[in-house]
Amino acid sequence: MLRYIARRLAQAAIIVAIVATITFALIHLAPGDPFSAVLDNPNVSESVRETLRAQYGLDRPLPEQFVRYVGALSRGELGWSFSHDRPVSEVLGQALPNTLLLMGVALVGSFALGILIALIQVARRGTTTDHALNGITLLFIAMPDFWLALLALLSLAYWLPIFPVGGAVDPVTHDYLSAGGRIVDRLYHLALPAMTLILLASASVARYQRAALLDVLPSDYIRTARLKGLTERQILRRHALRNALLPTITLIGLSFPALLTGAFFIERIFAWPGMGYAVVYAIGTRDYPLVVGGVMIGSIMVTLGSLAADLLYAWADPRVRNI
Amino acid sequence: MATMRYVGILCALLVCGCSTESSRGGSSGGTLAISTGGDPDVLIPNLLQTTTGAQIVDMVYDRLADIGDSLNVVNDRGFTPRLADRWTWAKDSMSIAFHINPNAKWHDGQPVRSNDVRFTIASTKDSTLGSPAASVITNIDSVTTPDSSTAVFWFHSRSPQQFYDAVYQLPIMPEHVWKDIAPAGWRGSEAAKHPIGSGPYRFVRWIPRAAVELVADTANYRGAPKLSRLVWSIAPDFNGALTRFLTGETDFFPQLRPDDLKEVAKHKDLRTRTFRSLSYQFLQFNLRNPNDRDRPHPIFGNRELRRALTMAVDRAALVRSVYDTLAQPALGPTLRVYPTTDPNLQQIPYDPARSRQILDSLGWRVTTRDSMRTRNDRPLRFTISVPGTSQVRVQYAVLLQEQFRRVGVNAEIEKLDFPVLVEKDRKRTIDATIGQWNTQPSPGAVLGSWGIAGSRSTNGNNYGTYENPVFDANIDSALASVDLAKRKAYFTRAYQTIIQDAPAIWLAEPRQIAGYHSRLDIETLRPDSWWIHIPEWSIPADKRIARDKVPSASPAASAPAQPAGQKTP
């Protein structure tokens, strides 16, 4: 098992290196430069622009910039964010917990909701409820994440002002709230972005889980359980679900990149100060080190998420442990 | 109603407290939450570029004197004391001695000294810092400090604007905070993250992409400001900032568009106020060939053709379509708010028939089935580049496209990402672009954006490369004139020259529209900086909501910054 993990980690390192190199090249090739927006001022002289570019090493040829960047990486430095005037590691260090919180809640919530929907559908298979839930889940799968996010924002934050329009906390009052108040404030701000991600991800989980449940229902052990007199609910929960969970566990690994990408848009729309918000902002401002650093952290999260899912699968199914 | 949704929750959860400190002649207390669509760039006075940065810096730092609401830039007429309680001109006008208010203190308790003034100017002029303000204080030779309370500005030459140059461009910075930090490391230093000024508000915190918070400096030498707390609520973009204002999460949004007014009107707690801005919009032609800058542009290199295009555009109708009554057609590269601008500048008239005649005479004739003009089989076609995120500029582009079509000119619209557009502008690879210059109280900035130096410099701001020595000479003469009548006459000649040369079609001089919560008592919104009177704004005690009642001392208040390690990028 340890050799397997080591091999997967080595593969992950290669993937991350390739992703970082491609991202570095692409973002530098994109038109514009980090000082274009802030220097759009008739009073800024040419020498100031040149001084700024030199300060950040942008006056060097691209290959030299890349070599310097790789050198810094080898020392564990992700570079200096132009737009934040802070080390990239510090910027991402503040953003990552917010992304993990949002993704964590979305991951747990979407699997819980998805499995629940699948159980309801299978328990009432062939009925109107089953068909309706099928249609609803299909709708959410087909729905672009940014569109649902905008719809949620408009309907639940603007037309019906139930939730705040953005941010992780209320910047005006958060620090002046009691401890309980701060928790409520954070949950209040988390609700809408998390709900959007949960709705989107749970639809896929529900369809996977429904199919897996329907696969195991004709099995001999289910028939035996029925013959023993167990109720349909007991059969579904105790016997069918446990065995039908294996494909869903695989889905955790697959949904990790999808959730992360989805979170990028969701964070931007809900101004959730996570990695996605930071990286999308960095792309707009051509903050090269922050873009590359963010993409690297994202690819590390995806590869580790995939590895975790594989390990979870092996833990859940003894048959695959020695493969 | 939107605002009220917070009241219930917050009243239950807030650790309540109300400040009762003395202030500028009114009751103290209340929080002003300002919506903004992006972080400030830096909070260092001589490095900042963004408007949000300027708003915060102007609250934390102080200038030697304030320009006043008249925005006069000649001599010291209209300027009011700030850090300097008085000043004395030398007989030959080559120097001005500023006397520092003895009660003025930095927020860390240190007194403000003349050394701080000298340091501010010297550091701004230091080329290793790369200050954008360096180019606007070139007439200041140096600052000497005969004693700790007197700072003497020495100038290279007498100029009507030398007082303005000395006091308007830069707030004064504390030497003891910055002197030990290498200029290249200022942006990343701890001192930059915890600015210490002498202004009416103290810095509390800056949470990137979330908020900047200031609290009233109750011991300020000019008296405590009326509002206890200012918070800039940072949204990811314009729309996010607008939504926060409309839902009551913030109290003030200074960038409403005409189209937003209907939405604001639906909220009974919200009010709007329009005020003059220092910006003008234009369709700028590139007069040089984008593929070979040594040659004239194949279309716009011809002055008569540019005039014909200008005649094809009904500028008044365009302004009505885009802004209704909230803008006037631009007069030229200037603003009506300048006392030196003649509002009756002679314009190229709207005359589509004459436009067609000129185009015919230049050999551009309608030959194709779609009524478009060609010459030697080359179509009269060009591209108008606009930032896709600017609704107003896109709207303008569409309307211009239609007006050009009516005279047989094919204009295509190219919507670009803002950094891409700036890059194309700077490399002069555009055909035409809809631009906007946000200027200063001095009309002198026009030389950078339309003068010869701005055209010939590799990274100059005269993107259209318009060059006319007559225009430059008249602006130079105007800037050197103390006499208002002469000054106005020179400016008029310069503007008349550029209007007739038509390097651009002068589109609009928009008014700014600010939205605010009805519980706020706001003062004059000044065209150059609407925020400058915030210390005099107030919220009556009986109108306060939950966020107005937070304690004035912040739990997250930062310790005074110490000179920090010399981090470099």
Contacts between the chains, C-beta under 8 A, distances in Angstrom:
chain1	res1	chain2	res2	distance
A	30	B	420	7.9
A	31	B	417	7.9
A	31	B	419	7.1
A	31	B	420	4.4
A	31	B	423	4.8
A	31	B	424	7.3
A	32	B	417	7.0
A	32	B	419	2.9
A	32	B	420	5.2
A	32	B	422	6.6
A	32	B	423	4.7
A	33	B	419	7.2
A	33	B	423	6.8
A	36	B	418	7.7
A	36	B	419	4.5
A	36	B	422	3.9
A	36	B	423	5.8
A	36	B	426	7.4
A	37	B	418	6.2
A	37	B	419	6.0
A	37	B	422	6.7
A	38	B	41	5.2
A	38	B	49	4.0
A	38	B	50	6.4
A	39	B	49	6.8
A	39	B	132	7.4
A	40	B	422	5.5
A	41	B	49	6.1
A	41	B	132	6.3
A	41	B	461	7.9
A	42	B	437	6.0
A	42	B	439	7.2
A	42	B	445	5.0
A	42	B	448	4.2
A	42	B	449	4.5
A	42	B	454	7.6
A	42	B	461	4.7
A	43	B	132	6.1
A	43	B	133	7.5
A	43	B	135	5.6
A	43	B	136	5.3
A	43	B	440	7.7
A	43	B	445	6.4
A	43	B	448	6.4
A	44	B	49	7.6
A	44	B	132	4.5
A	44	B	135	7.1
A	44	B	461	7.8
A	45	B	132	7.8
A	45	B	134	7.0
A	45	B	135	4.3
A	46	B	457	5.1
A	46	B	458	6.1
A	46	B	459	4.3
A	46	B	460	6.8
A	47	B	127	6.7
A	47	B	130	7.9
A	48	B	130	4.9
A	48	B	131	6.9
A	48	B	132	5.5
A	48	B	134	6.7
A	48	B	135	7.3
A	49	B	459	5.2
A	50	B	459	7.9
A	51	B	127	6.6
A	51	B	128	7.2
A	51	B	129	7.9
A	51	B	130	3.5
A	52	B	130	5.1
A	55	B	130	6.7
A	55	B	184	5.6
A	55	B	568	7.8
A	55	B	569	5.9
A	56	B	569	5.2
A	57	B	569	7.7
A	80	B	188	7.1
A	80	B	569	4.1
A	82	B	569	7.8
A	83	B	39	7.8
A	83	B	41	7.8
A	84	B	208	5.8
A	85	B	42	6.4
A	85	B	187	4.3
A	85	B	188	5.0
A	85	B	192	6.7
A	85	B	569	8.0
A	86	B	188	6.5
A	91	B	208	7.3
A	94	B	208	7.6
A	153	B	243	7.6
A	157	B	243	7.5
A	157	B	247	6.5
A	158	B	243	6.3
A	158	B	246	7.1
A	158	B	247	6.1
A	161	B	1	7.1
A	161	B	2	4.8
A	161	B	5	5.1
A	161	B	247	5.6
A	161	B	248	7.6
A	162	B	5	7.6
A	164	B	247	7.8
A	164	B	249	6.4
A	165	B	240	7.1
A	165	B	243	4.8
A	165	B	244	5.6
A	165	B	247	5.5
A	165	B	249	6.4
A	166	B	235	6.4
A	166	B	236	7.5
A	166	B	240	6.0
A	166	B	243	7.8
A	166	B	244	7.1
A	167	B	210	6.0
A	167	B	233	7.8
A	168	B	210	7.2
A	169	B	210	7.6
A	170	B	6	7.7
A	170	B	249	7.5
A	171	B	207	6.8
A	171	B	210	5.1
A	171	B	211	3.2
A	171	B	213	7.5
A	171	B	231	6.1
A	171	B	233	5.4
A	171	B	234	7.6
A	172	B	31	6.3
A	172	B	33	4.9
A	172	B	211	7.3
A	172	B	231	4.8
A	172	B	233	6.6
A	172	B	249	7.6
A	172	B	250	7.8
A	172	B	547	4.9
A	172	B	550	8.0
A	173	B	6	7.9
A	173	B	10	5.9
A	173	B	14	6.6
A	173	B	546	7.1
A	173	B	547	5.3
A	173	B	550	6.1
A	175	B	554	6.7
A	175	B	555	5.4
A	175	B	556	5.2
A	176	B	14	6.0
A	176	B	15	5.7
A	176	B	550	4.0
A	176	B	551	6.4
A	176	B	554	7.9
A	176	B	555	7.2
A	177	B	10	7.8
A	177	B	13	4.8
A	177	B	14	6.2
A	177	B	15	6.9
A	178	B	13	5.8
A	178	B	14	7.9
A	178	B	15	5.9
A	180	B	13	7.1
A	181	B	12	7.7
A	181	B	13	3.1
A	181	B	14	7.1
A	184	B	9	7.4
A	184	B	13	6.6
A	185	B	13	7.5
A	188	B	9	7.7
A	268	B	236	5.9
A	271	B	209	7.2
A	271	B	234	8.0
A	271	B	235	5.7
A	271	B	236	5.0
A	271	B	240	5.7
A	273	B	207	7.9
A	273	B	208	7.6
A	273	B	209	4.9
A	273	B	210	5.7
A	277	B	209	6.1
A	277	B	236	6.6
A	278	B	209	7.2
A	280	B	236	8.0
A	281	B	209	7.0
A	281	B	236	6.9
A	284	B	417	7.5
A	284	B	418	7.8
A	284	B	419	7.2
A	285	B	419	7.3
A	286	B	419	5.6
